[in-house]
């Protein structure tokens, strides 16, 4: 058998986690945000102040469909991400909680 050289890449996806050269997980955070936003859009469509699904239904949808995108392998990468990426993820998580409960965004 002849050895085949493997091309070097800046990032690789392993078990759903995008690993970059410096292990900053920025590419992974952007991937999570993109997938989370797509799923959160469904939650937005189903929620409304005077119409829409009940809080229990929205919570079930969030726990079963949206949250797994956020929590899968979070213990590995969350502490190593930049503060900006952590804030972006947490803001989306907070938005989902507000959508489910019907609360408004706080000011200041």
C-alpha atoms as one frame of an Amber mdcrd trajectory, in Angstrom:
protein
   0.000   0.000   0.000   1.157   3.465  -0.905   0.953   6.269   1.654  -1.419
   9.024   0.612  -0.635  12.513   1.894  -3.445  14.221   3.759  -4.096  17.828
   2.883  -3.888  20.284   5.774  -7.072  22.202   6.524  -7.733  25.146   8.804
 -10.639  23.385  10.445 -12.231  19.979  10.690 -15.568  18.714  11.904 -15.356
  15.822  14.339 -18.486  14.377  15.937 -20.361  17.560  15.072 -17.812  19.921
  16.643 -15.818  22.199  14.348 -12.197  22.259  15.459 -10.066  25.125  14.207
  -6.290  25.417  14.243  -6.075  27.508  17.431  -8.991  25.781  19.235 -10.864
  29.046  19.674 -14.116  27.370  18.534 -15.168  30.549  16.725 -16.174  28.605
  13.614 -18.136  26.199  15.792 -19.898  29.076  17.562 -20.903  30.596  14.220
 -22.201  27.212  13.062 -24.245  26.798  16.253 -25.647  30.323  15.947 -26.676
  29.691  12.346 -28.408  26.376  13.169 -29.915  27.771  16.387 -31.329  30.801
  14.555 -33.035  28.566  11.979 -34.738  26.585  14.722 -35.498  29.649  16.827
 -37.293  31.132  13.824 -39.912  28.384  14.167 -40.383  29.296  17.818 -40.838
  32.950  16.824 -43.475  32.018  14.261 -45.454  29.998  16.791 -45.387  32.584
  19.556 -47.467  35.708  19.752 -48.782  37.992  22.465 -52.458  37.556  21.643
 -52.317  34.330  19.619 -50.040  31.384  19.108 -49.100  28.261  20.987 -49.262
  27.927  24.742 -46.177  28.417  26.876 -46.125  24.678  27.609 -46.110  23.840
  23.883 -43.392  26.404  23.144 -41.301  25.083  26.015 -41.657  21.508  24.768
 -40.645  22.568  21.263 -37.665  24.457  22.637 -36.484  21.607  24.854 -36.853
  18.964  22.163 -35.846  20.808  19.005 -33.969  24.052  19.669 -31.975  23.517
  22.872 -30.081  20.382  21.736 -28.271  22.512  19.142 -27.039  24.751  21.960
 -26.159  22.087  24.524 -24.505  19.405  22.384 -20.855  19.247  23.491 -21.105
  22.626  25.240 -18.889  21.439  28.073 -15.993  21.092  25.660 -16.009  24.409
  23.904 -17.956  27.015  25.873 -15.144  28.040  28.245 -12.648  28.215  25.373
 -14.747  30.481  23.154 -14.261  34.208  22.988 -16.422  36.382  25.230 -18.109
  37.790  22.122 -19.130  34.313  20.909 -20.361  33.319  24.384 -22.431  36.506
  24.564 -23.962  35.860  21.126 -25.021  32.358  22.183 -26.402  33.517  25.533
 -28.394  36.326  23.894 -30.168  33.787  21.719 -30.850  31.547  24.683 -32.319
  34.545  26.542 -34.477  35.444  23.544 -35.936  31.938  23.492 -36.785  32.197
  27.198 -38.555  35.518  26.582 -40.497  34.043  23.654 -41.650  31.086  25.720
 -42.698  33.115  28.764 -44.100  36.081  26.849 -41.815  38.518  28.666 -40.461
  41.608  27.000 -36.806  42.459  26.608 -35.426  44.480  29.491 -33.819  47.837
  28.856 -30.425  49.246  29.879
